[in-house]
Amino acid sequence: MEKFRLTEQDRATLQFKVTTKLRELILKGEFKMGERLMQEEWAHKLGVSRMPLREALRQLEVEGLVRIEPRRGAVVTPVSVDDIEEIYQLRALLEGEAVVKSLPFLDTEVIEELETIYKKMLELKADETDMEAYMKLNAEFHRIIREGCPWRRIQGFIETLWKGIPPYTPSLLANHLPESHKEHGLMLQYIKEKDAEKLREVTMKHIIRTKENLIKMIGDK
């Protein structure tokens, strides 16, 4: 039980930290498919009240990791390696194409916005204190570089794929942030240079690398 308990320092931004902890445990296979997450039990294990735990379970339901059932509460519905393969392989293909179609519409104003976001990301530390802010900036960076794509269907498909795990992977792969920083920097460079094929290549590489690291993290039980 002690291995699950949060320290006093951890209790800042409780909902985020509880969500991160449970997400990691689910992805690492600590729970069986269909296993119930009892609020009172897990509030006690994590050393928190039931309110942040309840909010965390609602977030995990949005991500598809639990299902809230009447009279049963939260039931674990873990994401499999096959799910990760499918989500990230499709993201790589679709986002690679979307950024190419978007590139002609990424003007000086948009590039300045991306530079601001990138600088903010570099300033954040790879720990739980800054990770919530980093995840928001990361999602915004990816949204902006593809938003110029005029193909509505590909935009819709990508938005669907981003629902669930993708926005939260930085919290699971904090050790890989230096690689992400380098790749984001290259994306920005190729946008400035209007080099569509290099932009496609680094975007796809970035997503595939994330997929591989996430699968490895799930396997390291």
C-alpha positions as CSV (number, residue, x, y, z in Angstrom):
1,M,0.0,0.0,0.0
2,E,2.8,2.4,0.8
3,K,4.1,2.3,-2.8
4,F,0.9,4.0,-4.0
5,R,0.8,6.8,-1.4
6,L,1.4,10.4,-2.5
7,T,3.7,12.6,-0.4
8,E,2.7,16.0,1.0
9,Q,4.5,17.7,-1.9
10,D,2.6,15.5,-4.4
11,R,-0.7,16.7,-3.1
12,A,-0.4,20.0,-5.0
13,T,-2.7,19.9,-8.1
14,L,-4.2,16.7,-6.7
15,Q,-6.5,15.8,-9.5
16,F,-3.7,15.9,-12.1
17,K,-1.4,13.9,-9.9
18,V,-4.0,11.3,-9.0
19,T,-5.0,11.0,-12.6
20,T,-1.4,10.6,-13.7
21,K,-0.8,7.9,-11.0
22,L,-3.8,5.8,-11.9
23,R,-3.2,6.2,-15.7
24,E,0.3,4.8,-15.3
25,L,-0.9,1.9,-13.1
26,I,-3.6,1.0,-15.6
27,L,-1.3,1.2,-18.6
28,K,1.3,-0.9,-16.9
29,G,-1.2,-3.6,-16.2
30,E,-1.6,-3.3,-12.5
31,F,-5.4,-3.9,-13.0
32,K,-7.2,-6.6,-14.8
33,M,-9.8,-5.9,-17.5
34,G,-13.1,-5.3,-15.8
35,E,-11.6,-4.8,-12.3
36,R,-13.4,-2.2,-10.2
37,L,-11.6,0.8,-8.8
38,M,-13.2,1.3,-5.4
39,Q,-13.1,5.1,-4.6
40,E,-12.8,4.6,-0.8
41,E,-10.0,2.0,-1.2
42,W,-7.9,4.0,-3.6
43,A,-8.4,7.3,-1.8
44,H,-6.9,5.6,1.2
45,K,-4.1,4.0,-0.8
46,L,-3.1,7.4,-2.4
47,G,-3.7,9.3,0.8
48,V,-6.2,11.7,-0.7
49,S,-9.9,12.5,-0.3
50,R,-12.5,11.0,-2.5
51,M,-13.1,14.2,-4.5
52,P,-9.8,14.4,-6.5
53,L,-10.1,10.6,-7.0
54,R,-13.6,11.0,-8.4
55,E,-12.5,13.8,-10.8
56,A,-9.5,11.6,-11.8
57,L,-11.8,8.7,-12.7
58,R,-14.0,11.0,-14.8
59,Q,-10.9,12.1,-16.7
60,L,-9.8,8.5,-17.2
61,E,-13.3,7.7,-18.5
62,V,-12.8,10.4,-21.2
63,E,-9.5,8.7,-22.1
64,G,-11.2,5.3,-22.4
65,L,-9.2,3.7,-19.5
66,V,-12.2,3.2,-17.2
67,R,-15.9,3.0,-17.7
68,I,-18.3,4.4,-15.1
69,E,-21.2,2.0,-14.5
70,P,-24.3,2.6,-12.5
71,R,-24.1,0.9,-9.1
72,R,-20.7,-0.5,-9.9
73,G,-18.5,2.6,-10.2
74,A,-15.3,2.7,-12.2
75,V,-14.4,-0.4,-14.1
76,V,-11.0,-0.7,-15.8
77,T,-10.9,-0.9,-19.6
78,P,-7.1,-0.8,-20.3
79,V,-5.6,0.2,-23.6
80,S,-3.7,-2.6,-25.2
81,V,-0.5,-2.6,-27.2
82,D,-2.6,-3.1,-30.3
83,D,-4.6,0.0,-29.5
84,I,-1.4,2.0,-29.1
85,E,-0.1,0.7,-32.4
86,E,-3.3,1.6,-34.2
87,I,-3.7,5.0,-32.7
88,Y,-0.1,6.2,-33.3
89,Q,0.4,4.6,-36.6
90,L,-2.7,6.3,-38.0
91,R,-1.7,9.6,-36.3
92,A,1.7,9.4,-38.0
93,L,0.2,8.9,-41.4
94,L,-2.6,11.4,-41.1
95,E,-0.6,14.2,-39.3
96,G,2.3,13.8,-41.7
97,E,0.0,14.5,-44.5
98,A,-1.9,17.3,-42.6
99,V,1.2,19.3,-41.8
100,V,2.2,19.2,-45.5
101,K,-1.2,20.5,-46.6
102,S,-1.1,23.1,-43.7
103,L,2.4,24.4,-44.5
104,P,1.4,27.0,-47.1
105,F,-1.0,28.6,-44.7
106,L,1.5,28.9,-41.8
107,D,2.4,32.6,-42.0
108,T,4.8,34.8,-40.0
109,E,2.2,35.4,-37.3
110,V,1.6,31.7,-36.8
111,I,5.3,31.0,-36.8
112,E,5.8,33.6,-34.1
113,E,3.1,31.9,-32.0
114,L,4.8,28.5,-32.5
115,E,8.1,30.0,-31.4
116,T,6.5,31.4,-28.3
117,I,5.0,28.0,-27.4
118,Y,8.3,26.2,-28.1
119,K,10.3,28.5,-25.9
120,K,7.8,28.0,-23.1
121,M,8.1,24.2,-23.5
122,L,11.9,24.5,-23.2
123,E,11.6,26.4,-20.0
124,L,9.5,23.8,-18.2
125,K,11.1,21.0,-16.2
126,A,10.4,17.3,-16.8
127,D,8.6,16.8,-13.5
128,E,5.1,16.7,-12.3
129,T,5.2,20.3,-11.2
130,D,5.5,21.5,-14.8
131,M,4.1,18.5,-16.7
132,E,0.4,19.7,-16.7
133,A,1.5,23.0,-18.4
134,Y,3.8,21.1,-20.8
135,M,1.0,18.8,-22.0
136,K,-1.3,21.7,-22.8
137,L,1.5,23.5,-24.8
138,N,2.4,20.2,-26.6
139,A,-1.2,19.7,-27.7
140,E,-1.4,23.3,-28.8
141,F,1.8,23.1,-30.8
142,H,0.6,20.0,-32.7
143,R,-2.8,21.6,-33.3
144,I,-1.4,24.8,-34.7
145,I,1.0,23.1,-37.2
146,R,-1.8,21.2,-38.8
147,E,-4.7,23.7,-38.5
148,G,-4.0,25.2,-41.9
149,C,-4.8,21.9,-43.6
150,P,-8.0,22.5,-45.7
151,W,-9.0,18.8,-45.7
152,R,-11.9,18.7,-43.2
153,R,-12.1,14.9,-43.0
154,I,-8.4,14.4,-42.2
155,Q,-8.8,17.0,-39.5
156,G,-11.8,15.1,-38.1
157,F,-9.9,11.8,-38.1
158,I,-6.9,13.4,-36.3
159,E,-9.2,15.0,-33.6
160,T,-10.7,11.6,-33.0
161,L,-7.3,10.0,-32.6
162,W,-6.3,12.7,-30.1
163,K,-9.1,11.8,-27.8
164,G,-7.9,9.6,-25.1
165,I,-4.2,8.8,-24.5
166,P,-2.2,11.1,-26.9
167,P,-2.6,14.4,-25.0
168,Y,-1.3,12.8,-21.8
169,T,1.7,10.8,-23.1
170,P,4.2,13.4,-22.0
171,S,3.3,12.7,-18.4
172,L,4.1,9.0,-19.0
173,L,7.3,9.6,-21.0
174,A,8.9,12.5,-19.1
175,N,12.4,11.0,-19.6
176,H,12.0,11.5,-23.3
177,L,11.3,15.2,-23.3
178,P,14.8,16.1,-24.6
179,E,14.1,14.1,-27.8
180,S,10.7,15.8,-28.1
181,H,12.3,19.2,-27.7
182,K,14.7,18.4,-30.5
183,E,11.9,17.2,-32.8
184,H,9.7,20.1,-32.1
185,G,12.6,22.4,-32.9
186,L,13.1,20.7,-36.2
187,M,9.4,21.0,-37.0
188,L,9.7,24.7,-36.4
189,Q,12.8,25.0,-38.5
190,Y,11.3,23.2,-41.5
191,I,8.1,25.3,-41.2
192,K,10.3,28.4,-41.5
193,E,12.2,26.9,-44.5
194,K,8.9,25.7,-46.1
195,D,10.4,22.3,-46.5
196,A,7.3,20.1,-46.7
197,E,8.9,16.7,-47.0
198,K,11.3,17.2,-44.1
199,L,8.4,18.5,-42.0
200,R,6.4,15.4,-42.9
201,E,9.4,13.2,-42.0
202,V,10.1,14.7,-38.6
203,T,6.4,14.8,-37.7
204,M,6.0,11.1,-38.5
205,K,9.2,10.2,-36.7
206,H,8.2,12.1,-33.6
207,I,4.8,10.2,-33.4
208,I,6.3,6.8,-34.2
209,R,9.1,7.3,-31.6
210,T,6.4,8.2,-29.0
211,K,4.5,5.1,-29.9
212,E,7.6,2.9,-29.4
213,N,8.5,4.5,-26.1
214,L,4.9,4.2,-24.8
215,I,4.8,0.5,-25.8
216,K,8.1,-0.1,-24.0
217,M,6.8,1.7,-20.9
218,I,3.7,-0.5,-20.9
219,G,6.0,-3.5,-21.2
220,D,8.3,-2.5,-18.3
221,K,6.2,-3.9,-15.5
